[in-house]
Amino acid sequence: MAEPILRPFGANDSISELTGLLHRAYARLAAMGLKFVATWQTDD
């Protein structure tokens, strides 16, 4: 697997795509009842 690249959030980046990524990443924890902000936050 390639090393992740950290960079500032840019004008062409999608907030919706980032929100979806966070929801998918935290889905298992949400299913266990853990309520991290990333499990329920919206694009707003």
Secondary structure, DSSP 8 states (H G I E B T S, - for coil): ----------TTS-HHHHHHHHHHHHHHHHHTT---GGGT----
